Every structure is written in structure tokens, then in C-alpha cells.
Amino acid sequence: MSHHPSGVVPRTPPRGPQALLHCCHPEPALAVTVFVTALAVAAGHGPAGAALALIHI
């Protein structure tokens, strides 16, 4: 078994969906989603228009 010089065994990086969750930033993504939805509603779009705005992000 290979050990790091500090004596700590290195962890295997996550793979698959777990890796995606590990590297994404959900808070900023949620903030952008809320902001774009608020802009769509403020511009007079209804629920369908707000949903279309979200699809185009």
C-alpha cells in the first residue's frame, strides 16, 4: 500500500454523480436561478415565461 510522505493514506477521488456534486457550487447556482426568475416575473412574464427564462440559463 502506498502512503503519502506525511503518513496519511490518500483518498480516491469521487467518481460519477458524486464527483459532479463535489465540484459544483449549488448556492451560486440557486442564487442565479432566483435572480433570473425574479427578473422574468418583474418583466411581466407569467409562470410559463419564467420557466422559459430558466431553461435558457
matplotlib code that plots the C-alpha trace (Angstrom):
import matplotlib.pyplot as plt

x = [0.0, 1.4, 1.4, 1.8, 5.0, 3.0, 1.8, -1.8, -3.3, -4.5, -8.2, -9.5, -11.3, -15.1, -16.5, -19.8, -22.6, -20.8, -17.9, -20.3, -21.8, -18.3, -17.2, -20.4, -21.4, -25.2, -25.5, -24.4, -26.5, -29.5, -28.9, -28.7, -31.9, -33.8, -32.4, -33.4, -36.9, -37.4, -36.3, -38.8, -41.6, -40.7, -40.7, -44.3, -43.9, -46.1, -45.1, -44.5, -42.3, -40.3, -39.8, -38.6, -36.1, -34.8, -34.4, -32.2, -29.7]
y = [0.0, 3.4, 6.1, 9.8, 11.1, 12.6, 9.0, 9.7, 7.3, 9.4, 9.2, 8.0, 10.9, 10.5, 9.4, 9.7, 11.7, 12.1, 13.8, 16.2, 17.2, 17.5, 20.0, 22.1, 25.1, 24.8, 28.1, 30.4, 28.3, 28.8, 32.5, 32.9, 30.8, 33.0, 36.2, 35.2, 34.1, 37.4, 39.3, 37.3, 38.0, 41.7, 41.9, 40.7, 37.1, 34.6, 31.1, 29.8, 32.8, 32.4, 28.7, 29.5, 32.0, 29.3, 26.9, 29.4, 29.8]
z = [0.0, -1.0, 1.7, 1.4, 2.9, 5.8, 6.7, 5.5, 3.0, 0.0, -0.7, -4.1, -5.8, -6.2, -9.5, -11.3, -9.8, -6.6, -8.4, -10.0, -6.7, -5.2, -7.9, -8.3, -6.3, -5.6, -3.6, -6.5, -9.0, -6.8, -6.4, -10.2, -10.6, -8.1, -9.7, -13.3, -12.1, -10.3, -13.4, -15.6, -13.1, -12.9, -16.7, -16.6, -17.6, -16.0, -14.8, -18.3, -19.2, -16.0, -16.8, -20.3, -18.8, -16.6, -19.5, -21.3, -18.4]

ax = plt.figure().add_subplot(projection="3d")
ax.plot(x, y, z, "-o")
ax.set_aspect("equal")
plt.show()
